[in-house]
Amino acid sequence: MSSLAEPPASRALSRSPARSPALSPALGPSRCGGERRQGAPDGGASQETRSADLNHAIRLLGDSDSSNLEEKQLKVLKKVVKRFENGLPLKDLAQIIDILNLCAEKVNEQEAFIEPVCELIKLCGLPFQKKKLSDEVSYSVTVSKSIAQLGYLMRVPSSQVRIQICKCIISFYKAELPRKLLSGYQPTSANYKIEMAELGGLAETFVLSLAIVENELTEKLWVLKALQHLSSSGVNCRHMLKAQAASRLCLYLNDVDPSGQLVFRSSEILWNLLENTSKEEVVNQLSSLECVHALKEVFVDLLLHGFRHYDRQLRNDLLVIATLVAENPAAPMIESGFTTLLIVLATYTEVKIPNPLLKGLKLTFSYEDFEMKKLLFNIIGILSKDPRAVQLLSENDVMPALLYYVKPHQKPGFHDWSASQYEELQLHAIAILASVAPFLVDKYLSCQANTLLLVFLEWCMGQDPFFGQGNSFHGTGGRGNKLAQMRYSLRVLRSVVSLYDDAVNLNLCDQGAISQLLDILKYAANKSKERDDAILLEIQADTLFILSALCENDAHRKELFSYEGVDILIPFIQMDPKKLYSGLGHNRLLFNALDCLWSCVVGCYIGEDYFLEQQGIFILLDLLALKQKNLCNIILGILVEFCDNPRTTFHISTWRGEKDQTAANLLIQLWRQEELDLGVKRDRYGRIADVKRPIVGSFQKQQEVIPMPANSPTFAIVEISENIRAKLYLLLCKLGVMFVVFKPVLHGYPLGFEDLPGLSAKDFVTLAIIRRYVDFKVGEVWSEVCTELKEEFRPVASDEEALKIISEVSENIGRSVAALQTEVLESQHRQEIREEEKTYTKIQAVHKQKEMVNKSWENFLTRTSNYEALKKAKRLQEKSIEASRSKLKTQNGAVHSTDIKGLSTTIGSGRLVTVESTPSQLIGGPLSGTDLALGKPSVCEGALKKIKRVKTLDSIKKDLGPVE
């Protein structure tokens, strides 16, 4: 490890007659002067005077025979200090540092130089002065290296010099305007020195200087104060970490310091390091046994002997740092005894067992002790993740201490936590209990934790007047209600039942947990009608998960769930799909509801039948039709399990979705989408494109076959569980589709499939692949077997022939399916041609009918407008009538004329003639002008007579009399 006692060669404080090697060659007197003359115009006589004084001082101090020139050297130094008493110009800073380095070398032999060195360092604390705005950038390298030299001057064996350096650095952060500026100059920006200190790495040097002052308390405190200011910057903190600042500071925590500043400033620096740099790196530096032991000792000292408000705050700060260290599994918390101390302290007030580690401890109900209590609860949750600490948690009664808070809060007394403080501790303790309980199951059962939690949940649903404050992290959403208590209690139950420990689950069910959990679901559902927030959704989701864990693989518990549970589940499954993207947790609630359906209903015939009666299968298929990829897998799994019930298949085949979509069509669409996602190769019609590997996806093709043990599943087998194709295949098998043998095509569809509504030729093309899914999968496995065999050894001729035949069988199946797909497509094409011909025939018939109507209309117009055409039509009509009569004359047979006398029409008479003419009320009827009419009423009589009733047909016949 580098230290200030032996700095790098480029920054060493040893000197030579020419110039001080403490600075790099670029900062030497002659070169700096050259840069100064070239970089800026002459500043006048005063500038020349200052330069002459500085050059004279450097030459005088650098003289190898200067033992007799002490008085003259001190006089020159005083003159230089006087010259720059209002601040140092950036141009002259390099020469000032040269002078400072030369003087520092003389301090070892001549104490008279201590004061000039301190005065020069004090000048570096004043604001620098610039002549041009660009000077800050132009001299940045020079200034940063000059400021870095202040850190190396800490090796000067003088307390005054070291303290003055610290004061100088602190002054960077308390910038004051200079009292008087040089002619033509202006001060640098307020943060210029801070930026240059960061650029030069001053913080790293100052951390290393701790090794020099470790035995001098005053100097050490000043160094810590300077580091405290430097650590406010992320850049400086990174420099400090390079010098192992965290571990160095931690080791000094136990040093004697009556003022208490050592611990305070060290903890502040550690906090800044944690906030401004990588927390993991800081924790790693603090994870040594020495550092952990030092943290423990100083914490115990503040805990037992600190009585001031300041001491308690500092104690809590160190506890937070210890918490972060405890998160590191490599930290020796147990070996140092720190873990045991923290556990005992966390349970001190609840179990009230005297412990020698805390002899003489008296905790109050102040805010600082309240904060410490929460920090101790938090560290228990962290320690529970360490398997080595579980035994300590069990031995020190952590479980009873946490269960102490699983009860309603009684009215607080004068010397007790306030209602809001107790509520916060209660919620925090129950939250930690959820983390600890899975690791302390035996203690959990021995303390009757299930009983306490169920009673507490009953209180949460009760009508007890309780108004939660909801003013803490764990109390979110619990203001004015008991939802926060219910939320964290259910978390505890969720954590223990997720272990699937028979003793825990049996203990819960024996106490009626299933019925009570269903009541909680109804309670939360009613609350959700008033407000739909994340807390209520979490409560419902956790309750559904607990029910799933309790009822899985137990028929009796499923029967207890049955009717009431199904009625509660269905509204969750019917959730509005738009809510899944609300961000409140509806998606988690839906998943838990589906999981609860699978675990609590499937396998229980009572529950299954009731679910079918409530049209549950239709609801699941509606949800499946949304084609949400994250939902399809679990829904298809539920449907496959449900198909063991013989009534389920009928429900699935009866379902119709949007646009009358059938279940078979939906499943085939999902298959195509899944193959598209997997990158399975198909042609544009959906046919097999690779007969050797017909259902292999792009990712599977990229995997190399590696020889594996016989009991290890290959990629072809693992792939089955990673997509939904196997479930789709099983469902179609359950529907009876897959057991139909393909036969010659009839009417465009294979025999056996014409009864499946809603399937197109494209669906049958896909169905041909699905039907052979198992055969194709077997072929994949054999292909992997062949590859593994060839990788390990060369098969004998007979085995190689057998493998070749097996491979050919698989390829032949692929070719046969491809041929069948082609046949289906061709049949569909022929069917489309026939349908097209039928359509054209219909169109021709329509056109012909239109032509006949048009021709009839033209004939009608001709007869109407041309009398000769009318007569010709009349003759043709009579001729047709005559030809239609029988040639045999009947005796005494009446001959009826085909004409009505007096009837003038331009068209042939038929059996019914409809004439639109003057209303009968005006002219007396349609036959008033014929020989059939008995009389013609007058116009007045016909027009003015009001008809009160319509004569019946019989009365008309009676009035008309016999017709001759």
WOTA-V927875 format. One record per backbone hydrogen bond with DSSP energy under -1.0 kcal/mol. CO is the residue of the C=O (numbers start at 0). NH is the residue of the N-H. E is the energy in kcal/mol with one decimal. If there is no record, write none. Layout:
# WOTA-V927875
co->(CO CO)
nh->(NH NH)
e->(E E)
This chain:
# WOTA-V927875
co->(7 8 19 23 24 27 28 29 30 31 32 33 34 35 43 44 45 46 47 48 49 50 51 52 53 54 55 56 57 65 68 69 70 71 72 73 74 75 76 77 78 79 81 83 87 91 92 93 94 95 96 97 98 99 100 105 109 110 112 113 114 115 116 117 118 119 122 127 128 129 131 133 134 136 138 139 140 141 142 143 144 146 148 150 151 152 155 157 158 159 160 161 162 163 164 165 166 168 169 170 181 185 188 190 191 192 193 194 195 196 200 201 202 203 204 206 207 208 212 215 216 217 218 219 220 221 222 223 224 225 226 228 229 232 233 234 235 236 237 239 240 243 244 245 246 249 251 259 260 261 262 263 264 265 266 267 268 269 270 271 272 277 278 279 280 281 287 288 289 290 291 292 293 294 295 296 297 298 299 300 301 307 308 309 310 311 312 313 314 315 316 317 318 319 320 321 324 327 330 331 332 332 333 336 337 338 339 340 341 342 346 354 355 357 365 366 367 368 369 370 371 372 373 374 375 376 377 378 379 381 382 385 388 389 390 391 392 393 396 397 398 399 401 402 404 413 417 418 419 420 421 422 423 424 425 426 427 428 429 431 432 435 436 439 440 441 442 443 444 447 448 449 450 451 452 453 454 455 456 463 467 472 474 477 481 482 483 484 485 486 487 488 489 490 491 492 493 495 496 500 501 502 503 504 505 507 508 511 512 513 514 515 516 517 518 519 520 521 522 523 526 526 532 533 534 535 536 537 538 539 540 541 542 543 544 545 546 547 550 553 554 555 556 557 560 561 562 563 564 565 568 569 571 575 576 577 578 584 585 586 587 588 589 590 591 592 593 594 595 596 596 600 603 604 605 606 607 608 609 610 611 614 615 616 617 618 619 620 622 623 627 627 630 631 632 633 634 635 636 637 638 640 641 644 646 647 648 649 650 656 660 661 662 663 664 665 666 667 668 669 670 671 672 673 674 674 677 680 682 686 696 697 708 713 714 716 723 724 725 726 727 728 729 730 731 732 736 745 748 749 752 759 760 761 762 763 765 766 769 771 772 773 774 775 776 777 778 779 780 781 782 783 784 785 786 787 788 795 796 797 798 799 800 801 802 803 804 805 806 807 808 809 810 811 812 813 814 815 816 817 818 819 820 821 822 823 824 825 826 827 828 829 830 831 832 833 834 835 836 837 838 839 840 841 842 843 844 845 846 847 848 849 850 851 852 853 854 855 856 857 858 859 860 861 865 866 867 868 869 870 871 872 873 874 875 876 877 878 879 889 899 918 918 919 924 926 937 938 939 940 951 952 953 954 955 956)
nh->(10 11 22 26 27 31 32 33 34 35 36 37 38 39 47 48 49 50 51 52 53 54 55 56 57 58 59 60 61 68 72 73 74 75 76 77 78 79 80 81 82 83 84 86 128 95 96 97 98 99 100 101 102 103 104 109 112 113 116 117 118 119 120 121 122 123 125 187 89 185 134 137 138 139 142 143 144 145 146 147 148 149 152 153 154 155 157 161 162 163 164 165 166 167 168 169 170 171 172 173 184 129 191 194 195 196 197 198 199 201 204 205 206 207 208 209 210 212 215 219 220 221 222 223 224 225 226 227 228 229 230 231 232 236 237 238 239 240 241 244 243 247 248 249 250 252 254 263 264 265 266 267 268 269 270 271 272 273 274 275 276 281 282 283 284 285 291 292 293 294 295 296 297 298 299 300 301 302 303 304 305 311 312 313 314 315 316 317 318 319 320 321 322 323 324 325 327 330 332 335 337 338 336 340 341 342 343 344 345 346 350 357 358 360 369 370 371 372 373 374 375 376 377 378 379 380 381 382 383 384 385 388 392 393 394 395 397 396 400 401 402 403 404 405 406 415 421 422 423 424 425 426 427 428 429 430 431 432 433 435 436 438 439 443 444 445 446 448 447 451 452 453 454 455 456 457 458 459 460 465 479 475 477 480 485 486 487 488 489 490 491 492 493 494 495 496 497 498 499 504 505 506 507 508 509 512 511 515 516 517 518 519 520 521 522 523 524 525 526 527 529 530 536 537 538 539 540 541 542 543 544 545 546 547 548 549 550 551 553 557 558 559 560 561 564 565 566 567 568 569 572 573 574 578 579 580 581 588 589 590 591 592 593 594 595 596 597 598 599 600 601 603 607 608 609 610 611 612 613 615 614 618 619 620 621 622 623 624 625 626 630 631 634 635 636 637 638 639 640 641 642 643 644 647 650 651 652 653 654 659 656 665 666 667 668 669 670 671 672 673 674 675 676 677 678 679 697 688 685 682 700 701 711 717 718 719 727 728 729 730 731 732 733 734 736 735 739 748 745 752 755 763 764 765 766 767 769 770 772 775 776 777 778 779 780 781 782 783 784 785 786 787 788 789 790 791 792 799 800 801 802 803 804 805 806 807 808 809 810 811 812 813 814 815 816 817 818 819 820 821 822 823 824 825 826 827 828 829 830 831 832 833 834 835 836 837 838 839 840 841 842 843 844 845 846 847 848 849 850 851 852 853 854 855 856 857 858 859 860 861 862 863 864 865 869 870 871 872 873 874 875 876 877 878 879 880 881 882 883 892 902 921 922 923 927 929 941 942 943 944 955 956 957 958 959 960)
e->(-1.6 -1.0 -1.3 -2.4 -1.6 -2.5 -2.2 -1.9 -2.7 -2.4 -2.0 -2.1 -2.7 -1.0 -1.8 -2.6 -2.4 -2.4 -2.5 -2.5 -2.4 -2.6 -2.4 -2.4 -2.3 -2.3 -2.5 -2.7 -1.8 -1.4 -2.7 -2.6 -1.9 -2.4 -2.3 -2.2 -1.9 -2.2 -2.6 -2.5 -2.2 -1.7 -1.1 -1.6 -2.2 -1.9 -2.4 -1.9 -2.4 -2.5 -2.6 -2.2 -2.4 -2.2 -1.4 -3.2 -1.6 -1.8 -2.1 -2.5 -2.4 -2.7 -2.4 -2.3 -1.8 -1.3 -1.1 -2.2 -2.4 -2.6 -1.4 -2.6 -2.7 -1.2 -3.0 -2.6 -2.0 -2.0 -2.7 -1.8 -1.1 -1.3 -1.3 -1.3 -1.3 -1.9 -2.8 -2.1 -2.6 -2.4 -2.3 -2.1 -2.5 -2.5 -2.2 -2.4 -1.9 -1.0 -1.4 -1.3 -2.1 -3.3 -1.4 -2.3 -2.2 -2.4 -1.9 -2.2 -2.2 -2.0 -1.3 -2.1 -1.9 -1.8 -1.4 -1.4 -1.3 -1.4 -1.8 -2.5 -2.5 -1.9 -2.4 -2.5 -2.1 -2.3 -2.7 -2.2 -1.5 -2.4 -2.5 -1.4 -1.5 -2.1 -1.9 -1.8 -2.6 -2.2 -1.3 -1.6 -2.0 -2.1 -2.8 -2.1 -1.8 -1.3 -1.5 -1.5 -3.0 -2.1 -2.5 -2.0 -2.2 -2.4 -2.3 -2.2 -2.4 -2.3 -2.2 -2.3 -1.4 -1.8 -2.6 -2.3 -1.7 -1.4 -2.5 -2.3 -2.2 -2.7 -2.3 -2.5 -2.3 -2.0 -2.6 -2.3 -2.0 -2.4 -2.7 -2.4 -1.3 -1.9 -1.9 -2.3 -2.3 -2.1 -2.1 -2.2 -1.7 -2.0 -1.9 -2.4 -2.0 -2.0 -2.0 -2.2 -1.6 -1.8 -2.1 -1.6 -1.1 -1.6 -1.2 -1.7 -2.3 -2.3 -2.5 -2.3 -2.0 -1.5 -1.9 -1.6 -1.2 -2.0 -2.0 -2.4 -2.2 -2.2 -1.8 -2.1 -2.4 -2.1 -2.3 -2.1 -1.4 -1.6 -1.5 -2.6 -1.8 -1.2 -1.7 -1.7 -2.0 -2.1 -2.4 -1.7 -1.9 -1.1 -1.4 -2.2 -2.5 -1.0 -1.4 -1.6 -2.0 -1.0 -2.8 -2.2 -2.0 -2.6 -3.1 -2.6 -2.2 -2.9 -2.3 -2.1 -2.3 -2.1 -1.5 -2.1 -2.9 -1.6 -1.1 -2.5 -2.5 -2.5 -1.8 -2.1 -1.7 -2.0 -2.5 -2.5 -2.4 -2.2 -2.5 -2.0 -1.9 -1.9 -1.4 -1.0 -2.7 -1.1 -2.3 -1.4 -2.1 -2.8 -2.0 -1.8 -2.3 -1.3 -1.5 -1.9 -2.8 -2.2 -1.8 -2.6 -1.5 -1.1 -1.8 -2.5 -2.7 -2.1 -1.9 -2.5 -2.5 -1.5 -1.8 -1.8 -2.9 -2.0 -1.8 -2.0 -2.1 -2.1 -2.6 -2.9 -2.4 -2.2 -2.0 -2.1 -1.0 -2.0 -1.8 -2.2 -2.2 -2.3 -2.4 -2.8 -2.1 -2.3 -2.0 -2.4 -2.3 -2.2 -2.4 -2.1 -2.4 -1.5 -1.8 -1.7 -1.9 -1.7 -1.5 -2.6 -2.9 -2.6 -2.1 -1.4 -2.3 -2.2 -1.7 -1.9 -1.1 -1.9 -1.2 -1.1 -1.9 -2.0 -2.5 -2.2 -2.4 -2.1 -2.4 -2.4 -2.4 -2.2 -2.3 -2.4 -3.1 -1.6 -1.7 -2.1 -3.1 -2.7 -2.1 -2.3 -2.4 -2.3 -1.6 -2.5 -1.8 -1.5 -2.3 -2.5 -2.2 -2.0 -2.4 -2.1 -1.0 -1.9 -1.7 -2.0 -2.2 -2.8 -1.9 -2.1 -2.5 -2.4 -2.0 -2.6 -1.5 -1.5 -2.3 -2.0 -1.3 -2.4 -2.5 -1.5 -1.3 -1.2 -2.8 -2.0 -2.6 -2.1 -2.1 -2.2 -1.9 -2.2 -2.3 -2.3 -2.4 -2.0 -2.1 -2.1 -1.0 -2.4 -1.8 -1.0 -1.8 -1.8 -1.7 -1.1 -1.6 -2.6 -2.3 -1.2 -2.2 -2.5 -2.2 -2.5 -2.3 -2.0 -2.5 -1.9 -1.7 -1.5 -1.1 -1.8 -2.2 -1.8 -1.8 -1.9 -2.0 -1.9 -2.6 -1.8 -2.2 -2.5 -1.9 -2.7 -2.5 -2.5 -2.1 -1.9 -2.0 -2.4 -2.2 -2.2 -2.3 -2.7 -2.1 -2.6 -2.5 -2.2 -1.7 -1.9 -3.0 -2.8 -2.3 -2.3 -2.7 -2.0 -2.3 -2.4 -2.3 -2.2 -2.4 -2.0 -2.1 -2.7 -2.1 -1.8 -2.5 -2.7 -2.4 -2.3 -2.6 -2.5 -2.6 -2.1 -2.4 -2.5 -2.3 -2.8 -2.9 -2.5 -2.2 -2.7 -2.6 -2.3 -2.0 -2.5 -2.6 -2.2 -2.6 -2.6 -2.0 -2.4 -2.5 -2.2 -2.1 -2.5 -2.4 -2.2 -2.3 -2.6 -2.4 -2.2 -2.1 -2.4 -2.3 -2.5 -2.7 -2.5 -2.3 -2.1 -2.4 -2.2 -2.4 -2.4 -2.5 -1.9 -2.2 -2.2 -1.8 -2.4 -2.3 -2.3 -2.2 -2.5 -2.2 -2.1 -2.6 -2.5 -2.1 -2.2 -2.7 -2.2 -1.3 -1.2 -1.8 -1.7 -1.3 -2.4 -1.1 -1.3 -2.8 -2.7 -2.5 -1.2 -1.8 -2.3 -2.1 -2.0 -2.4 -1.8)
